[in-house]
Amino acid sequence: MSAPKTILVATDFSEFSDRAVKEALEMAENYKSKLIILHVIDENLQQCVVDYCLSAEAFTELQEKSEQSSRQKMEEEFRKLSPRKDGNGVAFKVRTGVPYTEILHEQQEDRADLIVLGSHGKRGFIHNMLGGVAEKVTRGASVPVLVVR
């Protein structure tokens, strides 16, 4: 594998993804690569639950606040973990949808050469039934994927 020009790292703000972000930051620094830090808001946010519904305006406002909060959290995470504090060459992105699908779409849109993900290390029945995001991204990616434990 040659030096990546663009590295995509996904975060869910867990300690596992913090490790992946730190690894991606170090790689981007070493290779002088562009870094994209991505958070995917799971699309399971629903406007109606049983007999209660949010108005369309309230639902849209809730989604916008969630995106804004996520972007702010990514920037804080970057400042906490990064050896370089300037943020040059770093893009913070938020998408809504199915996490593994959105990670793969982001990789294609930005033509990332490498995807870096944290692994929660789940095993057993639940993992076999649902599959992990890291596993699904690894299976669907057209570029190398680094899974950080």
C-alpha atoms as an extended CHARMM CRD file, in Angstrom:
* protein
*
       149  EXT
         1         1  MET       CA              0.0000000000        0.0000000000        0.0000000000  PROA      1               0.0000000000
         2         2  SER       CA              1.3410000000        3.4060000000       -0.9140000000  PROA      2               0.0000000000
         3         3  ALA       CA              0.9970000000        6.4170000000        1.3540000000  PROA      3               0.0000000000
         4         4  PRO       CA             -2.6490000000        7.4610000000        1.5470000000  PROA      4               0.0000000000
         5         5  LYS       CA             -3.5290000000       10.9500000000        0.3140000000  PROA      5               0.0000000000
         6         6  THR       CA             -6.9020000000       11.0150000000        2.0830000000  PROA      6               0.0000000000
         7         7  ILE       CA             -7.7710000000        9.1050000000        5.2610000000  PROA      7               0.0000000000
         8         8  LEU       CA            -11.3590000000        8.6560000000        6.4250000000  PROA      8               0.0000000000
         9         9  VAL       CA            -11.9040000000        7.8420000000       10.0910000000  PROA      9               0.0000000000
        10        10  ALA       CA            -15.3530000000        7.2380000000       11.5460000000  PROA      10              0.0000000000
        11        11  THR       CA            -16.1990000000        8.0180000000       15.1440000000  PROA      11              0.0000000000
        12        12  ASP       CA            -19.0890000000        7.1730000000       17.4210000000  PROA      12              0.0000000000
        13        13  PHE       CA            -17.3700000000        8.9870000000       20.3180000000  PROA      13              0.0000000000
        14        14  SER       CA            -16.5950000000        5.7500000000       22.1580000000  PROA      14              0.0000000000
        15        15  GLU       CA            -13.2000000000        4.8980000000       23.6190000000  PROA      15              0.0000000000
        16        16  PHE       CA            -12.8050000000        2.4290000000       20.7250000000  PROA      16              0.0000000000
        17        17  SER       CA            -13.2580000000        5.0930000000       18.0790000000  PROA      17              0.0000000000
        18        18  ASP       CA            -11.0320000000        7.4980000000       20.0490000000  PROA      18              0.0000000000
        19        19  ARG       CA             -8.2260000000        4.9840000000       19.5000000000  PROA      19              0.0000000000
        20        20  ALA       CA             -9.0110000000        4.8720000000       15.7840000000  PROA      20              0.0000000000
        21        21  VAL       CA             -9.0740000000        8.6830000000       15.5420000000  PROA      21              0.0000000000
        22        22  LYS       CA             -5.7290000000        8.9030000000       17.3240000000  PROA      22              0.0000000000
        23        23  GLU       CA             -4.2230000000        6.3190000000       14.9420000000  PROA      23              0.0000000000
        24        24  ALA       CA             -5.6510000000        8.1360000000       11.9050000000  PROA      24              0.0000000000
        25        25  LEU       CA             -4.3150000000       11.4780000000       13.1800000000  PROA      25              0.0000000000
        26        26  GLU       CA             -0.8220000000       10.0220000000       13.5520000000  PROA      26              0.0000000000
        27        27  MET       CA             -0.9590000000        8.4680000000       10.0860000000  PROA      27              0.0000000000
        28        28  ALA       CA             -2.2000000000       11.7060000000        8.5300000000  PROA      28              0.0000000000
        29        29  GLU       CA              0.6130000000       13.5890000000       10.2360000000  PROA      29              0.0000000000
        30        30  ASN       CA              3.2560000000       11.0880000000        9.0870000000  PROA      30              0.0000000000
        31        31  TYR       CA              2.0220000000       10.8820000000        5.4970000000  PROA      31              0.0000000000
        32        32  LYS       CA              0.9200000000       14.5450000000        5.2180000000  PROA      32              0.0000000000
        33        33  SER       CA             -2.5350000000       13.2510000000        4.2780000000  PROA      33              0.0000000000
        34        34  LYS       CA             -5.8810000000       14.9760000000        4.3020000000  PROA      34              0.0000000000
        35        35  LEU       CA             -8.0110000000       13.6360000000        7.1730000000  PROA      35              0.0000000000
        36        36  ILE       CA            -11.7850000000       13.3400000000        7.2110000000  PROA      36              0.0000000000
        37        37  ILE       CA            -13.3930000000       12.6790000000       10.5830000000  PROA      37              0.0000000000
        38        38  LEU       CA            -16.9230000000       11.3640000000       10.0990000000  PROA      38              0.0000000000
        39        39  HSD       CA            -19.7850000000       10.7850000000       12.5110000000  PROA      39              0.0000000000
        40        40  VAL       CA            -22.9390000000        9.0650000000       11.3240000000  PROA      40              0.0000000000
        41        41  ILE       CA            -26.1790000000        9.7740000000       13.1220000000  PROA      41              0.0000000000
        42        42  ASP       CA            -28.1960000000        6.5830000000       12.9500000000  PROA      42              0.0000000000
        43        43  GLU       CA            -31.3630000000        7.1460000000       10.9580000000  PROA      43              0.0000000000
        44        44  ASN       CA            -33.4850000000        5.4700000000       13.6290000000  PROA      44              0.0000000000
        45        45  LEU       CA            -34.4910000000        8.8640000000       14.9950000000  PROA      45              0.0000000000
        46        46  GLN       CA            -38.2430000000        8.8020000000       14.4600000000  PROA      46              0.0000000000
        47        47  GLN       CA            -40.7490000000       11.5880000000       14.1860000000  PROA      47              0.0000000000
        48        48  CYS       CA            -43.5570000000        9.4780000000       15.7110000000  PROA      48              0.0000000000
        49        49  VAL       CA            -43.5170000000        7.0050000000       18.5850000000  PROA      49              0.0000000000
        50        50  VAL       CA            -46.7460000000        5.1480000000       19.3760000000  PROA      50              0.0000000000
        51        51  ASP       CA            -49.3350000000        7.9410000000       19.8010000000  PROA      51              0.0000000000
        52        52  TYR       CA            -46.9680000000       10.9140000000       20.0180000000  PROA      52              0.0000000000
        53        53  CYS       CA            -45.5130000000       12.7930000000       17.0500000000  PROA      53              0.0000000000
        54        54  LEU       CA            -43.1830000000       15.7460000000       16.8110000000  PROA      54              0.0000000000
        55        55  SER       CA            -44.1220000000       18.4710000000       14.3740000000  PROA      55              0.0000000000
        56        56  ALA       CA            -42.0730000000       18.5420000000       11.1740000000  PROA      56              0.0000000000
        57        57  GLU       CA            -40.4230000000       21.7680000000       12.3560000000  PROA      57              0.0000000000
        58        58  ALA       CA            -39.5140000000       20.3290000000       15.7690000000  PROA      58              0.0000000000
        59        59  PHE       CA            -38.1630000000       17.1590000000       14.1500000000  PROA      59              0.0000000000
        60        60  THR       CA            -36.0200000000       19.1530000000       11.7100000000  PROA      60              0.0000000000
        61        61  GLU       CA            -34.7430000000       21.3330000000       14.5560000000  PROA      61              0.0000000000
        62        62  LEU       CA            -33.8560000000       18.2270000000       16.5860000000  PROA      62              0.0000000000
        63        63  GLN       CA            -31.9200000000       16.7770000000       13.6340000000  PROA      63              0.0000000000
        64        64  GLU       CA            -30.0520000000       20.0650000000       13.0890000000  PROA      64              0.0000000000
        65        65  LYS       CA            -29.1270000000       20.2890000000       16.7760000000  PROA      65              0.0000000000
        66        66  SER       CA            -27.9280000000       16.6870000000       16.7140000000  PROA      66              0.0000000000
        67        67  GLU       CA            -25.7040000000       17.4160000000       13.6970000000  PROA      67              0.0000000000
        68        68  GLN       CA            -24.3600000000       20.6030000000       15.2900000000  PROA      68              0.0000000000
        69        69  SER       CA            -23.6400000000       18.8020000000       18.5730000000  PROA      69              0.0000000000
        70        70  SER       CA            -21.8810000000       15.9770000000       16.7200000000  PROA      70              0.0000000000
        71        71  ARG       CA            -19.6870000000       18.3830000000       14.7690000000  PROA      71              0.0000000000
        72        72  GLN       CA            -18.7540000000       20.2160000000       17.9750000000  PROA      72              0.0000000000
        73        73  LYS       CA            -17.9400000000       16.9130000000       19.6990000000  PROA      73              0.0000000000
        74        74  MET       CA            -15.6920000000       15.8640000000       16.7870000000  PROA      74              0.0000000000
        75        75  GLU       CA            -13.7840000000       19.1450000000       16.9780000000  PROA      75              0.0000000000
        76        76  GLU       CA            -13.3240000000       18.7120000000       20.7390000000  PROA      76              0.0000000000
        77        77  GLU       CA            -12.1370000000       15.1320000000       20.2010000000  PROA      77              0.0000000000
        78        78  PHE       CA             -9.6720000000       16.3560000000       17.5670000000  PROA      78              0.0000000000
        79        79  ARG       CA             -8.2310000000       19.0150000000       19.8880000000  PROA      79              0.0000000000
        80        80  LYS       CA             -7.9220000000       16.4560000000       22.7010000000  PROA      80              0.0000000000
        81        81  LEU       CA             -6.1960000000       13.7760000000       20.6130000000  PROA      81              0.0000000000
        82        82  SER       CA             -4.2660000000       15.6760000000       17.9660000000  PROA      82              0.0000000000
        83        83  PRO       CA             -0.5580000000       16.4490000000       18.1950000000  PROA      83              0.0000000000
        84        84  ARG       CA             -1.2370000000       19.3580000000       15.8060000000  PROA      84              0.0000000000
        85        85  LYS       CA             -3.8740000000       21.7560000000       17.0170000000  PROA      85              0.0000000000
        86        86  ASP       CA             -4.3180000000       23.8620000000       13.8770000000  PROA      86              0.0000000000
        87        87  GLY       CA             -6.8460000000       21.6280000000       12.1080000000  PROA      87              0.0000000000
        88        88  ASN       CA             -5.3650000000       22.3050000000        8.6540000000  PROA      88              0.0000000000
        89        89  GLY       CA             -6.0990000000       19.4260000000        6.3240000000  PROA      89              0.0000000000
        90        90  VAL       CA             -8.8560000000       18.0860000000        8.5880000000  PROA      90              0.0000000000
        91        91  ALA       CA            -12.5340000000       17.9970000000        7.6030000000  PROA      91              0.0000000000
        92        92  PHE       CA            -15.3340000000       17.2470000000       10.0550000000  PROA      92              0.0000000000
        93        93  LYS       CA            -18.4240000000       15.6740000000        8.5010000000  PROA      93              0.0000000000
        94        94  VAL       CA            -21.7640000000       14.4960000000        9.8310000000  PROA      94              0.0000000000
        95        95  ARG       CA            -24.1160000000       12.2460000000        7.8990000000  PROA      95              0.0000000000
        96        96  THR       CA            -27.4470000000       10.6680000000        8.7830000000  PROA      96              0.0000000000
        97        97  GLY       CA            -28.2820000000        7.1130000000        7.8040000000  PROA      97              0.0000000000
        98        98  VAL       CA            -27.1260000000        3.5450000000        8.2610000000  PROA      98              0.0000000000
        99        99  PRO       CA            -23.5700000000        3.8870000000        9.6270000000  PROA      99              0.0000000000
       100       100  TYR       CA            -21.7160000000        1.3850000000        7.4340000000  PROA      100             0.0000000000
       101       101  THR       CA            -23.5170000000        2.5780000000        4.2850000000  PROA      101             0.0000000000
       102       102  GLU       CA            -22.7420000000        6.2250000000        5.0010000000  PROA      102             0.0000000000
       103       103  ILE       CA            -19.0830000000        5.4480000000        5.7250000000  PROA      103             0.0000000000
       104       104  LEU       CA            -18.7920000000        3.7110000000        2.3560000000  PROA      104             0.0000000000
       105       105  HSD       CA            -20.5860000000        6.5820000000        0.5800000000  PROA      105             0.0000000000
       106       106  GLU       CA            -18.2800000000        9.1290000000        2.2150000000  PROA      106             0.0000000000
       107       107  GLN       CA            -15.2270000000        7.1300000000        1.1390000000  PROA      107             0.0000000000
       108       108  GLN       CA            -16.4240000000        7.1580000000       -2.4620000000  PROA      108             0.0000000000
       109       109  GLU       CA            -17.4180000000       10.8330000000       -2.4960000000  PROA      109             0.0000000000
       110       110  ASP       CA            -14.1080000000       12.0360000000       -1.0740000000  PROA      110             0.0000000000
       111       111  ARG       CA            -12.0380000000        9.2980000000       -2.7250000000  PROA      111             0.0000000000
       112       112  ALA       CA            -10.3660000000        8.3280000000        0.5440000000  PROA      112             0.0000000000
       113       113  ASP       CA             -7.4480000000        5.9170000000        0.0950000000  PROA      113             0.0000000000
       114       114  LEU       CA             -7.8310000000        4.4190000000        3.5680000000  PROA      114             0.0000000000
       115       115  ILE       CA            -10.6610000000        3.9270000000        6.0660000000  PROA      115             0.0000000000
       116       116  VAL       CA             -9.8170000000        3.7160000000        9.7770000000  PROA      116             0.0000000000
       117       117  LEU       CA            -12.3800000000        2.3260000000       12.2280000000  PROA      117             0.0000000000
       118       118  GLY       CA            -12.4980000000        1.3220000000       15.8540000000  PROA      118             0.0000000000
       119       119  SER       CA            -13.7050000000       -2.1420000000       16.7470000000  PROA      119             0.0000000000
       120       120  HSD       CA            -15.9530000000       -2.7100000000       19.7120000000  PROA      120             0.0000000000
       121       121  GLY       CA            -14.8430000000       -6.3270000000       19.7340000000  PROA      121             0.0000000000
       122       122  LYS       CA            -18.3710000000       -7.7130000000       20.1120000000  PROA      122             0.0000000000
       123       123  ARG       CA            -18.7430000000      -11.4220000000       19.6870000000  PROA      123             0.0000000000
       124       124  GLY       CA            -21.4180000000      -14.0470000000       19.9710000000  PROA      124             0.0000000000
       125       125  PHE       CA            -25.0600000000      -14.2150000000       19.0340000000  PROA      125             0.0000000000
       126       126  ILE       CA            -25.8200000000      -10.4810000000       18.7130000000  PROA      126             0.0000000000
       127       127  HSD       CA            -22.7570000000       -9.8850000000       16.5470000000  PROA      127             0.0000000000
       128       128  ASN       CA            -23.6060000000      -12.8280000000       14.3040000000  PROA      128             0.0000000000
       129       129  MET       CA            -27.2000000000      -11.6580000000       13.9030000000  PROA      129             0.0000000000
       130       130  LEU       CA            -26.5050000000       -7.9640000000       13.3030000000  PROA      130             0.0000000000
       131       131  GLY       CA            -22.8850000000       -7.8560000000       12.1740000000  PROA      131             0.0000000000
       132       132  GLY       CA            -20.5530000000       -5.0910000000       13.2160000000  PROA      132             0.0000000000
       133       133  VAL       CA            -20.1100000000       -1.8020000000       11.4020000000  PROA      133             0.0000000000
       134       134  ALA       CA            -16.3720000000       -2.4820000000       11.0320000000  PROA      134             0.0000000000
       135       135  GLU       CA            -17.0460000000       -5.8870000000        9.5050000000  PROA      135             0.0000000000
       136       136  LYS       CA            -19.6290000000       -4.5370000000        7.0620000000  PROA      136             0.0000000000
       137       137  VAL       CA            -17.3570000000       -1.6660000000        6.0120000000  PROA      137             0.0000000000
       138       138  THR       CA            -14.4400000000       -4.0690000000        5.5550000000  PROA      138             0.0000000000
       139       139  ARG       CA            -16.5450000000       -6.3470000000        3.3600000000  PROA      139             0.0000000000
       140       140  GLY       CA            -17.9330000000       -3.4850000000        1.2570000000  PROA      140             0.0000000000
       141       141  ALA       CA            -14.9030000000       -1.2250000000        0.9320000000  PROA      141             0.0000000000
       142       142  SER       CA            -12.9470000000       -0.8700000000       -2.2780000000  PROA      142             0.0000000000
       143       143  VAL       CA             -9.9350000000        0.5310000000       -0.3800000000  PROA      143             0.0000000000
       144       144  PRO       CA             -7.8890000000       -0.7810000000        2.5590000000  PROA      144             0.0000000000
       145       145  VAL       CA             -9.5690000000       -0.6560000000        5.9810000000  PROA      145             0.0000000000
       146       146  LEU       CA             -7.5820000000       -0.4370000000        9.1900000000  PROA      146             0.0000000000
       147       147  VAL       CA             -9.5530000000       -1.7420000000       12.1720000000  PROA      147             0.0000000000
       148       148  VAL       CA             -8.1070000000       -0.5510000000       15.4840000000  PROA      148             0.0000000000
       149       149  ARG       CA             -8.9090000000       -2.6430000000       18.5620000000  PROA      149             0.0000000000
